[in-house]
Amino acid sequence: MSGTNSQVRDGVVSEQKPNVEMKPKPEARSPSSSLSCGVDADSVLRQLGQAGRFHLRVYVLVALAAVQVGLLHTTYIFLAADVPYRCQIPECELLNSTEYSPEWLALPNKAREQRCSRRMLLPEQGSCVKEAFGDELQPCEHWLYASRDTIVAEFNLACQDWKRTLVGTIHNIGMLISLPIFGYISDRWGRKKALILSCTLVGAIGSLKAFSISYEMYVIVEFLETVAGASAFPAAYILTIELLGQDKRVLTTAFLGIMLVLGGLSFALLAKTFTYWRTFILVVYPPSLLFLLYIYLLPESIRWLLSKGRKEEAVEIIMKAAKTNNVTLSDETMKQLTEEKTKPIEVKPGDKEPQGLWMQVLRSPIIMTRLAICSWWWITCTFVFYGLAINSVSLAGDKYTNYMLVVSVEVIAVVTNALVLDRIGRKRTLLIAYIVCGLSCVAIAFVPKTLAWLATLLYLIGKIAITQAFSGIYMYTSELFPTHARHSLLGFCSMVGRVGSIVAPQMPLLAIYVEWLPSVLFGATALIAGGLMLTTPETLNTRLPDTIQEAERLAQKAPPANEDIQMNSRS
């Protein structure tokens, strides 16, 4: 491919200046693809191929990390799930009684009162029979639980729904804190280090939840676990997308999306098999420590190494990849890889010192505006995606089956993205996804209870659409920001977006008071996100920008990749 690009450059130059030397000078390399150490990263990656043995090994390793994310990132849905419970009647049963539905039991008429109050035993009655209970109610002092599978029974959280839903909120606050921290680690010390740290720490810290002796301890460990493990998927995604060319970004997104689905299905199956929450934790969390082996198995991102000027390490990985894939690099590429490192540029008196990353961002109105818009997209995706996932266990039927159904339909969204993102573009695809999701969620509020099947259908359509948006927004956001700041800015958008996932666990509580309001909120935020999609540039057929300036130029109408090469060669 490098040879092809060189011919295109030579063809353009020779057409205008026939007497000019055909071979381009080193300083004439395209600035969009030549990083700080003088290596054309796009050309190198194209020559290495995208489906060789080296790549397949990376795909398998990254896939395991994505499966782990799907398995562990929403465990609170079942571990902190509600269970049936009722008041204990001390006049008729012992405090250690285990019979949940005795024949003599008389419950209050209203469902809400059945859980938190009990009917008083009439004084003139001498035995415990249904007729012996009056209509007067009194608050419960002790409760009997139908199951001890979740922390609700373990920590006696009866009639404290806010404590149960707070676990999900605390989990997502941890994600908000995690993303900028690991984004900095990824951009500063590497994608590989960020991925390994996140994958192993989530297993080590998460296992401690099985030994919680109180609700407070459980919530603290839940928070620390999420801070440690929430950034595994962004690190895995960025590492993979930086290994591939622009024509494979959509397939990368689809591939990792399917791995997340497999992880989610595994989560539901394991939760159904190991119903007791402590046992489940001890089964699924400790294996994550095996990701320490990635220190020896997983290569670092070549593009990141080159962007940091770590040419020797990049060359070592490139040579191993070329040998593993049985490919021969072009003479021009070999010259770039073997020549001495570019001398540092001398700073002359009066020259301005290079600005830091965030100063460059703050001084760029285009990037700042884009950052704000991307942040709203992420708020929408996390709010609606997690809100619908959490509400799935409250649908009629077995909660494990419902969860698997909701997760399974995500495959439809992933496959749809793979088919359309490279055909009709990122903007149009995401715009349609947001609008379909918004209209479906709003329509749920107007469906009569007698048409439960229609509400479920709209629910699944909304889930498919928001999954399609969530999957596509990962790729679209990564294409809007430059290499040296990609994970930090992607992490910032995702961090702000966690506001949505922090609020989402509280939607079941809101539905108790206003049943239709959560679905309307889901729909409204999605429709606003769709409107904002009209304000950003299309990134179809553009290569990943490496600098702030190149990312800003995306706001102009981007030419196709080959045309861009010709334009750069003319300059």
C-alpha positions as CSV (number, residue, x, y, z in Angstrom):
1,M,0.0,0.0,0.0
2,S,2.9,2.3,0.7
3,G,4.1,1.9,-2.8
4,T,0.6,2.7,-4.2
5,N,0.5,5.9,-2.2
6,S,4.0,6.9,-3.4
7,Q,2.9,6.3,-7.0
8,V,-0.2,8.5,-6.4
9,R,2.0,11.3,-5.1
10,D,4.5,10.9,-7.9
11,G,1.7,10.9,-10.4
12,V,0.3,14.1,-9.1
13,V,3.7,15.8,-8.9
14,S,4.9,14.6,-12.3
15,E,1.7,15.8,-13.9
16,Q,2.3,19.3,-12.8
17,K,6.1,19.5,-12.8
18,P,7.5,16.8,-15.1
19,N,11.1,17.8,-14.4
20,V,10.9,17.5,-10.7
21,E,12.5,14.4,-9.1
22,M,9.9,11.6,-8.8
23,K,10.9,10.5,-5.3
24,P,9.3,12.7,-2.6
25,K,11.6,14.2,-0.1
26,P,11.3,13.2,3.5
27,E,10.1,16.6,4.6
28,A,7.2,16.3,2.1
29,R,5.5,13.5,4.0
30,S,1.9,13.9,4.8
31,P,1.6,15.6,8.2
32,S,-1.5,13.7,8.9
33,S,0.2,10.3,8.8
34,S,3.8,11.1,9.8
35,L,4.1,11.2,13.6
36,S,6.8,12.8,15.8
37,C,9.5,10.2,15.0
38,G,9.2,10.5,11.2
39,V,7.3,7.2,10.5
40,D,4.2,7.1,8.4
41,A,2.0,5.1,10.8
42,D,-0.9,4.7,8.3
43,S,1.4,3.2,5.7
44,V,3.1,0.9,8.2
45,L,-0.3,-0.4,9.5
46,R,-1.6,-1.0,6.0
47,Q,1.4,-3.0,5.0
48,L,1.2,-5.2,8.1
49,G,-2.3,-6.1,7.0
50,Q,-5.4,-6.4,9.2
51,A,-6.1,-10.1,9.4
52,G,-2.8,-11.8,9.9
53,R,-1.8,-14.1,12.7
54,F,-0.4,-11.1,14.7
55,H,-3.8,-9.3,14.4
56,L,-5.8,-12.4,15.2
57,R,-3.9,-12.9,18.4
58,V,-4.6,-9.3,19.4
59,Y,-8.3,-9.7,18.5
60,V,-8.6,-12.8,20.7
61,L,-6.9,-11.1,23.7
62,V,-9.0,-8.0,23.4
63,A,-12.2,-10.1,22.9
64,L,-11.6,-11.7,26.3
65,A,-11.3,-8.3,27.9
66,A,-14.6,-7.2,26.2
67,V,-16.4,-10.4,27.4
68,Q,-15.2,-9.6,31.0
69,V,-16.7,-6.1,30.7
70,G,-20.0,-7.5,29.6
71,L,-19.9,-10.0,32.5
72,L,-19.0,-7.6,35.3
73,H,-20.1,-4.1,34.4
74,T,-23.8,-4.5,35.6
75,T,-23.6,-7.1,38.3
76,Y,-25.6,-4.9,40.7
77,I,-28.7,-5.5,38.6
78,F,-29.0,-9.0,40.1
79,L,-26.8,-8.7,43.2
80,A,-28.8,-5.8,44.5
81,A,-32.1,-6.9,43.0
82,D,-35.3,-6.6,44.9
83,V,-36.8,-9.8,46.5
84,P,-40.3,-10.5,47.9
85,Y,-40.6,-9.8,51.6
86,R,-43.4,-9.3,54.2
87,C,-43.8,-8.2,57.8
88,Q,-43.2,-10.7,60.5
89,I,-46.2,-11.2,62.8
90,P,-44.6,-11.7,66.3
91,E,-47.9,-12.8,67.8
92,C,-48.1,-15.7,65.4
93,E,-44.5,-16.7,64.4
94,L,-41.0,-16.8,65.8
95,L,-38.4,-14.3,64.5
96,N,-36.4,-17.2,63.0
97,S,-39.4,-18.5,61.1
98,T,-38.8,-19.4,57.4
99,E,-42.4,-20.0,56.2
100,Y,-43.1,-17.1,53.9
101,S,-46.8,-17.8,53.0
102,P,-48.5,-19.5,56.0
103,E,-52.2,-20.2,55.6
104,W,-53.2,-17.8,58.4
105,L,-51.5,-14.8,56.9
106,A,-53.7,-11.8,56.2
107,L,-51.9,-9.0,54.2
108,P,-53.0,-5.3,53.7
109,N,-55.0,-4.7,50.5
110,K,-52.6,-2.3,48.8
111,A,-49.4,-3.9,47.4
112,R,-47.2,-1.2,48.7
113,E,-48.6,-1.5,52.3
114,Q,-48.1,-5.3,52.2
115,R,-44.3,-4.9,52.4
116,C,-44.0,-2.2,55.0
117,S,-47.0,-2.6,57.3
118,R,-49.2,-5.3,58.8
119,R,-52.7,-5.8,59.8
120,M,-53.2,-5.8,63.6
121,L,-54.4,-8.9,65.4
122,L,-57.8,-8.3,67.0
123,P,-57.5,-8.5,70.9
124,E,-60.6,-10.7,71.2
125,Q,-59.2,-13.3,68.9
126,G,-57.2,-16.1,70.5
127,S,-55.8,-17.8,67.5
128,C,-53.9,-16.8,64.3
129,V,-56.4,-17.2,61.5
130,K,-57.2,-14.8,58.7
131,E,-60.4,-13.7,60.3
132,A,-58.5,-12.7,63.4
133,F,-56.8,-9.7,61.7
134,G,-58.5,-6.3,61.5
135,D,-58.2,-3.5,58.9
136,E,-56.1,-1.3,61.1
137,L,-52.4,-1.2,60.1
138,Q,-49.2,-0.7,62.0
139,P,-45.6,-0.3,60.8
140,C,-43.4,-3.4,60.6
141,E,-40.5,-4.0,62.9
142,H,-39.1,-7.2,61.4
143,W,-39.4,-8.8,58.0
144,L,-39.3,-12.2,56.5
145,Y,-37.7,-12.6,53.0
146,A,-38.8,-15.1,50.4
147,S,-35.2,-15.4,49.2
148,R,-31.7,-14.5,50.6
149,D,-30.1,-14.5,47.2
150,T,-29.4,-10.7,47.1
151,I,-28.0,-8.1,49.5
152,V,-31.5,-6.9,50.2
153,A,-32.1,-9.9,52.6
154,E,-28.5,-10.1,53.7
155,F,-28.3,-6.6,55.0
156,N,-32.1,-6.2,55.8
157,L,-32.9,-3.5,53.3
158,A,-36.7,-4.0,53.4
159,C,-38.7,-0.9,52.8
160,Q,-35.5,1.0,52.0
161,D,-35.6,0.9,48.2
162,W,-33.3,3.9,48.0
163,K,-30.5,1.9,49.5
164,R,-30.9,-0.8,47.0
165,T,-31.0,1.5,44.0
166,L,-28.1,3.6,45.5
167,V,-25.8,0.6,44.7
168,G,-26.2,1.2,41.0
169,T,-25.8,4.9,41.4
170,I,-22.6,4.5,43.4
171,H,-21.4,2.1,40.8
172,N,-21.8,4.7,38.1
173,I,-20.2,7.4,40.1
174,G,-17.2,5.2,40.3
175,M,-17.3,5.0,36.5
176,L,-17.3,8.8,36.3
177,I,-14.2,9.0,38.4
178,S,-12.4,6.1,36.7
179,L,-12.6,7.3,33.1
180,P,-10.5,10.4,33.3
181,I,-7.9,8.7,35.5
182,F,-7.4,5.7,33.2
183,G,-7.7,8.0,30.1
184,Y,-4.7,9.9,31.4
185,I,-2.9,6.6,32.2
186,S,-3.7,5.4,28.7
187,D,-2.5,8.5,26.9
188,R,0.5,8.9,29.2
189,W,1.8,5.4,29.8
190,G,0.0,3.3,27.1
191,R,-3.2,1.5,26.1
192,K,-1.7,-1.8,27.2
193,K,-1.0,-0.7,30.8
194,A,-4.4,0.9,31.2
195,L,-6.1,-2.3,29.9
196,I,-4.2,-4.6,32.2
197,L,-4.6,-2.5,35.3
198,S,-8.3,-2.1,34.7
199,C,-9.0,-5.8,34.0
200,T,-7.0,-7.1,36.9
201,L,-8.0,-4.6,39.6
202,V,-11.7,-5.2,39.0
203,G,-11.2,-8.8,39.8
204,A,-9.1,-8.2,42.9
205,I,-11.2,-5.5,44.4
206,G,-14.6,-7.0,43.2
207,S,-13.8,-10.3,45.0
208,L,-13.8,-8.4,48.3
209,K,-17.6,-7.8,48.0
210,A,-18.1,-11.5,48.8
211,F,-16.7,-10.8,52.3
212,S,-18.8,-7.7,53.1
213,I,-20.1,-7.7,56.6
214,S,-22.4,-4.6,56.2
215,Y,-24.2,-2.6,53.6
216,E,-21.8,0.3,54.0
217,M,-18.8,-2.0,53.3
218,Y,-20.5,-3.5,50.2
219,V,-21.1,0.0,48.8
220,I,-17.6,1.2,49.4
221,V,-16.1,-1.9,47.7
222,E,-18.6,-1.5,44.8
223,F,-17.3,2.0,44.3
224,L,-13.7,1.1,44.4
225,E,-14.3,-1.9,42.1
226,T,-15.8,0.4,39.5
227,V,-13.1,3.1,39.8
228,A,-10.6,0.3,39.0
229,G,-12.5,-1.5,36.3
230,A,-14.7,0.9,34.4
231,S,-12.1,1.8,31.8
232,A,-11.3,-1.7,30.5
233,F,-13.6,-1.4,27.4
234,P,-12.4,2.1,26.3
235,A,-8.8,0.9,26.5
236,A,-9.5,-2.3,24.6
237,Y,-11.5,-0.4,21.9
238,I,-8.9,2.3,21.4
239,L,-6.0,-0.3,21.3
240,T,-7.9,-2.2,18.6
241,I,-9.0,0.7,16.5
242,E,-5.5,2.1,16.4
243,L,-4.2,-1.2,15.1
244,L,-6.5,-1.1,12.1
245,G,-7.1,1.0,9.0
246,Q,-10.1,3.2,8.5
247,D,-11.9,0.6,6.5
248,K,-12.0,-1.8,9.5
249,R,-13.2,0.6,12.2
250,V,-16.8,-0.5,11.8
251,L,-16.0,-4.2,11.9
252,T,-14.0,-3.5,15.1
253,T,-16.9,-1.9,16.7
254,A,-19.2,-4.7,15.7
255,F,-16.8,-7.3,16.9
256,L,-16.3,-5.8,20.3
257,G,-20.1,-5.2,20.6
258,I,-20.8,-8.9,20.0
259,M,-18.2,-9.7,22.7
260,L,-20.1,-7.5,25.1
261,V,-23.3,-9.4,24.3
262,L,-21.6,-12.7,25.0
263,G,-20.4,-11.3,28.3
264,G,-23.9,-10.1,29.2
265,L,-25.4,-13.5,28.3
266,S,-22.7,-15.2,30.4
267,F,-23.6,-12.9,33.3
268,A,-27.3,-13.9,33.2
269,L,-26.5,-17.6,32.9
270,L,-24.0,-17.6,35.8
271,A,-26.4,-15.5,38.0
272,K,-29.1,-18.0,37.3
273,T,-26.8,-20.9,38.1
274,F,-25.2,-19.3,41.2
275,T,-28.1,-17.4,42.7
276,Y,-26.6,-16.7,46.1
277,W,-24.7,-13.4,45.7
278,R,-21.6,-14.3,47.6
279,T,-21.1,-17.5,45.6
280,F,-21.6,-15.7,42.3
281,I,-18.9,-13.1,43.2
282,L,-16.4,-15.8,44.1
283,V,-17.1,-17.6,40.8
284,V,-16.9,-14.7,38.4
285,Y,-14.4,-12.2,39.8
286,P,-11.2,-14.1,40.7
287,P,-10.5,-15.3,37.1
288,S,-9.9,-11.7,36.1
289,L,-6.5,-11.9,37.8
290,L,-5.4,-13.9,34.8
291,F,-5.2,-10.7,32.8
292,L,-1.8,-10.2,34.4
293,L,-0.5,-12.6,31.7
294,Y,-1.2,-9.8,29.1
295,I,2.0,-8.2,30.2
296,Y,3.7,-10.9,28.1
297,L,1.0,-11.6,25.6
298,L,-0.4,-8.3,24.4
299,P,1.5,-5.8,22.3
300,E,1.3,-2.0,22.8
301,S,-0.5,0.2,20.3
302,I,2.0,1.0,17.5
303,R,0.3,4.3,16.7
304,W,0.5,5.4,20.3
305,L,4.2,4.5,20.6
306,L,5.0,6.5,17.4
307,S,3.0,9.4,18.6
308,K,5.1,9.4,21.8
309,G,8.4,9.2,20.0
310,R,9.1,5.8,21.3
311,K,10.4,4.6,18.0
312,E,12.6,1.7,19.1
313,E,9.7,0.0,20.9
314,A,7.4,0.6,18.0
315,V,9.9,-0.8,15.5
316,E,10.4,-4.0,17.6
317,I,6.6,-4.6,17.5
318,I,6.4,-3.8,13.8
319,M,9.2,-6.2,12.9
320,K,7.6,-9.0,15.0
321,A,4.2,-8.3,13.4
322,A,5.7,-8.4,9.9
323,K,7.5,-11.7,10.6
324,T,4.3,-13.2,12.2
325,N,2.1,-12.1,9.3
326,N,4.8,-13.1,6.8
327,V,4.8,-9.7,5.0
328,T,7.6,-7.6,3.6
329,L,7.7,-3.9,4.3
330,S,8.5,-1.5,1.5
331,D,12.0,0.1,1.1
332,E,10.6,3.5,2.0
333,T,9.1,2.2,5.2
334,M,12.2,0.3,6.1
335,K,14.2,3.5,5.7
336,Q,11.8,5.3,8.0
337,L,12.1,2.6,10.6
338,T,15.9,2.2,10.5
339,E,17.0,5.8,10.2
340,E,18.2,7.5,13.3
341,K,15.6,9.3,15.4
342,T,14.7,12.8,14.3
343,K,16.7,15.4,16.1
344,P,14.8,17.5,18.5
345,I,13.8,20.9,17.3
346,E,15.8,23.7,18.9
347,V,13.7,26.3,20.5
348,K,14.8,29.8,19.4
349,P,14.6,32.9,21.5
350,G,11.1,34.4,21.1
351,D,9.5,31.1,20.1
352,K,6.4,30.1,22.0
353,E,6.7,26.9,24.1
354,P,4.4,24.0,23.1
355,Q,1.1,24.2,24.9
356,G,-0.2,21.4,27.1
357,L,-3.0,19.1,25.8
358,W,-5.9,20.8,27.7
359,M,-4.6,24.3,26.9
360,Q,-4.8,23.4,23.2
361,V,-8.3,22.1,23.7
362,L,-9.4,25.2,25.6
363,R,-8.0,27.4,22.9
364,S,-9.9,25.6,20.2
365,P,-13.6,26.6,20.0
366,I,-14.2,23.8,17.5
367,I,-12.9,21.1,19.8
368,M,-14.6,22.6,22.9
369,T,-18.0,22.7,21.1
370,R,-17.5,19.2,19.9
371,L,-16.6,18.0,23.4
372,A,-19.8,19.5,24.8
373,I,-21.9,17.9,22.1
374,C,-20.2,14.5,22.5
375,S,-20.8,14.7,26.2
376,W,-24.5,15.0,25.7
377,W,-24.5,12.0,23.3
378,W,-22.8,10.0,26.0
379,I,-25.2,11.2,28.7
380,T,-28.1,10.1,26.5
381,C,-26.6,6.7,25.7
382,T,-25.8,5.8,29.3
383,F,-29.0,7.1,30.7
384,V,-31.3,5.3,28.2
385,F,-29.1,2.1,27.8
386,Y,-28.7,1.4,31.5
387,G,-32.2,2.6,32.3
388,L,-33.8,0.1,29.9
389,A,-31.4,-2.7,31.0
390,I,-32.3,-2.1,34.7
391,N,-36.0,-2.0,34.0
392,S,-35.8,-5.3,32.1
393,V,-35.8,-7.3,35.3
394,S,-39.2,-5.8,36.2
395,L,-40.9,-7.0,33.1
396,A,-43.3,-9.9,33.3
397,G,-41.6,-13.3,33.4
398,D,-38.3,-14.7,34.6
399,K,-35.9,-11.9,35.3
400,Y,-32.9,-13.8,34.0
401,T,-34.7,-14.7,30.8
402,N,-35.8,-11.1,30.3
403,Y,-32.3,-9.8,30.8
404,M,-30.9,-12.3,28.3
405,L,-33.6,-11.3,25.8
406,V,-32.8,-7.6,26.2
407,V,-29.0,-8.3,25.8
408,S,-29.5,-10.6,22.9
409,V,-31.4,-8.0,20.8
410,E,-28.2,-5.9,21.0
411,V,-26.8,-8.2,18.3
412,I,-29.3,-6.7,15.9
413,A,-28.0,-3.2,16.6
414,V,-24.4,-4.3,16.2
415,V,-25.0,-6.1,12.9
416,T,-27.0,-3.2,11.6
417,N,-24.2,-0.8,12.4
418,A,-21.7,-3.1,10.6
419,L,-24.0,-3.0,7.5
420,V,-24.8,0.7,7.4
421,L,-22.0,2.8,9.0
422,D,-19.7,2.5,6.0
423,R,-22.6,2.9,3.6
424,I,-24.7,5.9,4.7
425,G,-22.2,7.4,7.1
426,R,-21.8,7.9,10.9
427,K,-24.0,10.9,11.3
428,R,-27.0,9.6,9.4
429,T,-26.9,6.2,11.1
430,L,-26.7,7.7,14.6
431,L,-29.3,10.3,13.8
432,I,-31.8,7.6,12.8
433,A,-30.9,5.5,15.9
434,Y,-31.5,8.4,18.3
435,I,-34.8,9.3,16.7
436,V,-36.2,5.7,16.6
437,C,-35.2,5.3,20.2
438,G,-36.8,8.5,21.3
439,L,-40.1,7.9,19.5
440,S,-40.3,4.3,20.8
441,C,-39.7,5.3,24.4
442,V,-42.2,8.2,24.3
443,A,-44.8,5.9,22.7
444,I,-44.6,3.4,25.5
445,A,-46.2,6.0,27.8
446,F,-49.4,6.0,25.7
447,V,-49.8,2.2,25.3
448,P,-52.7,0.8,27.3
449,K,-51.9,-1.9,29.9
450,T,-54.1,-4.3,28.0
451,L,-51.5,-4.2,25.1
452,A,-48.5,-5.4,27.2
453,W,-47.1,-7.1,24.1
454,L,-46.9,-3.7,22.2
455,A,-45.2,-2.1,25.2
456,T,-42.6,-4.9,25.2
457,L,-42.1,-4.6,21.5
458,L,-41.5,-0.8,21.7
459,Y,-39.2,-1.5,24.7
460,L,-37.1,-3.8,22.6
461,I,-37.0,-1.5,19.6
462,G,-35.8,1.3,21.9
463,K,-33.2,-0.9,23.3
464,I,-31.9,-1.9,19.9
465,A,-31.8,1.7,18.7
466,I,-29.9,3.0,21.8
467,T,-27.5,0.1,21.6
468,Q,-26.9,1.0,18.0
469,A,-26.2,4.6,19.0
470,F,-24.0,3.6,21.9
471,S,-22.0,1.2,19.7
472,G,-21.6,3.8,17.0
473,I,-20.8,6.7,19.3
474,Y,-17.6,4.9,20.5
475,M,-16.2,4.9,17.0
476,Y,-17.6,8.3,16.0
477,T,-16.1,10.0,19.1
478,S,-12.7,8.4,18.6
479,E,-12.6,9.7,15.0
480,L,-13.3,13.3,16.1
481,F,-10.3,13.6,18.4
482,P,-6.5,13.4,17.8
483,T,-4.3,10.4,18.6
484,H,-2.2,12.0,21.4
485,A,-5.4,13.0,23.3
486,R,-7.9,10.4,22.0
487,H,-8.3,8.4,25.1
488,S,-8.3,11.5,27.4
489,L,-11.0,13.2,25.4
490,L,-13.0,10.1,24.8
491,G,-12.7,9.4,28.5
492,F,-13.9,12.9,29.3
493,C,-17.0,12.5,27.2
494,S,-17.6,9.1,28.8
495,M,-17.0,10.6,32.2
496,V,-19.6,13.3,31.8
497,G,-21.9,10.8,30.2
498,R,-21.9,8.8,33.4
499,V,-24.3,11.4,34.8
500,G,-26.9,9.5,32.8
501,S,-26.0,6.1,34.2
502,I,-25.9,7.6,37.7
503,V,-29.5,8.8,37.3
504,A,-30.7,5.6,35.5
505,P,-30.9,3.3,38.6
506,Q,-33.3,5.7,40.2
507,M,-35.9,5.4,37.4
508,P,-37.6,2.4,39.0
509,L,-38.3,4.5,42.1
510,L,-39.6,7.3,39.9
511,A,-42.0,4.8,38.2
512,I,-43.6,4.0,41.5
513,Y,-44.9,7.6,41.7
514,V,-45.3,8.5,38.0
515,E,-45.3,5.3,36.0
516,W,-45.0,6.9,32.5
517,L,-42.4,9.5,33.3
518,P,-39.2,7.4,32.9
519,S,-40.0,6.3,29.4
520,V,-40.8,9.9,28.4
521,L,-37.5,11.1,29.9
522,F,-35.6,8.4,28.0
523,G,-37.3,9.5,24.7
524,A,-36.8,13.2,25.2
525,T,-33.1,12.9,25.8
526,A,-32.7,10.7,22.8
527,L,-34.5,13.1,20.5
528,I,-32.3,16.0,21.7
529,A,-29.2,13.9,21.0
530,G,-30.5,13.3,17.5
531,G,-30.9,17.0,16.9
532,L,-27.3,17.7,18.0
533,M,-26.1,15.1,15.5
534,L,-26.7,17.6,12.8
535,T,-24.0,20.0,14.1
536,T,-20.9,17.8,13.8
537,P,-18.8,16.6,10.7
538,E,-19.0,13.3,8.9
539,T,-16.0,11.1,9.4
540,L,-16.7,8.5,6.8
541,N,-13.6,7.8,4.7
542,T,-11.3,10.0,6.8
543,R,-8.3,8.7,8.6
544,L,-7.8,9.2,12.3
545,P,-6.5,12.7,13.1
546,D,-3.1,12.9,14.9
547,T,-3.1,16.5,16.0
548,I,-5.6,19.1,17.3
549,Q,-5.3,21.0,14.0
550,E,-6.2,17.9,11.9
551,A,-9.2,17.3,14.2
552,E,-10.3,20.9,13.6
553,R,-10.1,20.4,9.9
554,L,-12.7,17.7,10.1
555,A,-15.2,20.5,10.4
556,Q,-14.5,21.2,6.7
557,K,-15.9,18.8,4.1
558,A,-13.4,16.0,4.4
559,P,-12.1,14.5,1.1
560,P,-11.9,10.8,0.5
561,A,-8.7,9.1,1.9
562,N,-6.9,8.9,-1.5
563,E,-7.8,12.4,-2.5
564,D,-6.4,13.6,0.9
565,I,-3.1,11.9,0.1
566,Q,-2.9,13.8,-3.2
567,M,-3.7,17.1,-1.6
568,N,-1.0,16.6,1.0
569,S,1.5,15.7,-1.7
570,R,0.7,18.9,-3.6
571,S,1.4,20.9,-0.5
